[in-house]
Amino acid sequence: MDKMLLIIDDAKLIRDELKSAITAKTGFDNFLEAESVKTAIELLNRNKPEFIIIDLALPDGSGFEILEEVRKTLPQSKSIVLTNYPYEQFKEKALQMGADYFFDKSSEFLKVIDIISNYIMQPKEKLFDSENKMLKVLVVDDSNIMRKMVIASLKALDNVSFVEANSGLEAIEILAVSKIDAVILDLNMPDMHGLEVLSFIRNHNIFKDLPVVILTTRSDQESKLNALNAGATIYITKPFNPNELIEKIKSVLRSR
């Protein structure tokens, strides 16, 4: 089945501009349109689009209602909020509800075109031939936005699901009860330093082969050497390059 993009905005001009720009860049023309929450939810449930662009301010409600429906019924879809209200509290809420990206209409319109075009032109990459083999990645960072950015960057990988931890202690609790295939770990967290979490992992034989990718703002050589000597598999600094992160995660997951 062909990929499908649902554009939800009550302004026809915005919908037309998005369609025109995406078609011009990719040749893609399989669009659905909605100008209200009611119509959007009907189209979501009937057509199950792979990509969704959502305005927050709609005549009969809020784009947050649509995000909630996407989270419940289409969690694998890519959702982008494109709004005239780029307030930090709205961004935080949208990302918590599962939005992959949050952009300001007035200044970041072209970013939406680029992101959608990349996903349309690059199909998901399967790490395995088997449809049944799924791997689970634990993303550990005290910043909710950073966790969402990491997961959004890696959603191009099929056969991979994600678990989030906002602290070192929560990460250890998850490791104790879940089968995890790789960990992406921040260093600077309020309750436990990432090196303490790494030490816990390496001191338990059951996790001796578990890949741990450090993702941190610490770019100094001493921090890198300390992490690698403590058993980190890979060390990446923030801000990270999404393509580099994908390649590194692919390399460690293929060994599982």
Buried (B, 14 or more C-beta within 10 A) or exposed (E): EEEBBBBBBBEEEBBEBBBEBBBEBBEBEBBBBBBBBBBBBEBBEEEBBBBBBBBBEBEEBBBBBBBBBBBEEBEEBBBBBBBEBBEEEBBBBBBBBBBBBBBBBEEBBEBBBEBBBEBBEEEEEEBBEEEEEEBBBBBBBBBEBBBBBBBBBBBBBBBBEBBBBBBBBBBBEBBEEEEBBBBBBBBEBEEBBBBBBBBBBBEEEEBEEBBBBBBBEBEEEEBBEBBEEBBBBBBBBBEBEBEEBBEBBBEBBEEB
